[in-house]
Amino acid sequence: MSSAAAHFAEHGWWLADTLDEDGAARLRAWVSEVSAWPDDGGEWLHYREQTDDGPKLCRTENFTPFHAGLRDLLTAGEMIDGASELLGQPAVLYKEKINYKLPGGAGYAPHQDAPAYPFVQVHVSCMVAVDDATTDNGCLEVASGLHHEVLPLDDVGCVRADVAATLDWTHVEVRAGQTLWFHSRTPHRSGPNNSQVPRRALYPTYNAAAEGDLRADYYREKLAQFAAAADGTDGGRVRVSLIGDFQGKPVL
Ligand SMILES: O=C(O)CCC(=O)C(=O)O
């Protein structure tokens, strides 16, 4: 077993150096391109949240079919090799999103990803930092070594507050171009962006290829569930996920 896979197996996460400075600069440019796409120009999904400075973009999903650079980054080379190494078998891209967390953007309640991902048993996610992610701008916090079971959930699919309060949370600061891999049951959360700079990140999720290429099924199911949920809000928060982890306020 590689040292990456051994660290991942023990702690449920692994921090990798993925892109050099040029690669990180290219990634910033690509993400800026995506953020400028119109809301209704294609099948990508943009989401906005209300902040004290007005509505801001908080997420884009389903962008790899429409951006060759990001598609190549997430479906070939180091990323797919990293996912395959950590899964212990060949991996395929299941879904992808950009979380923008612009200044004033909201954080995420403690959760595990597994309850939000239908269809697949074996999957791994990661955060590829587009900007440096710091404690001040809302980097991820993880609870190590707790990726062996789904913890008790609240009524929106997040870790129950009394359980989350007992966990040992570590802030993981991630430099632009680094990748924080985490297990689908690794508990994680993040604070709001209290800084003046964006904290953008890509979040691809990979599943074992043996379970099939399920990306189209995932987006079909998600769109159907969102269509059924009328106005795209969920108890005063923006609905961006199949669970209620995002704490952003809806734009009314
Ligand atoms: O971007 C973040 O701060 C947290 C993201 C996250 O946990 C999620 O999108 O499920």
The ligand as an ORCA input file, in Angstrom:
! r2SCAN-3c Opt
* xyz 0 1
  O     -16.848     24.075      0.445
  C     -17.000     23.875      1.650
  O     -16.637     24.679      2.507
  C     -17.625     22.599      2.148
  C     -18.217     21.815      1.039
  C     -18.922     20.573      1.400
  O     -18.696     19.959      2.420
  C     -19.898     20.070      0.463
  O     -20.151     20.735     -0.562
  O     -20.475     18.997      0.734
*
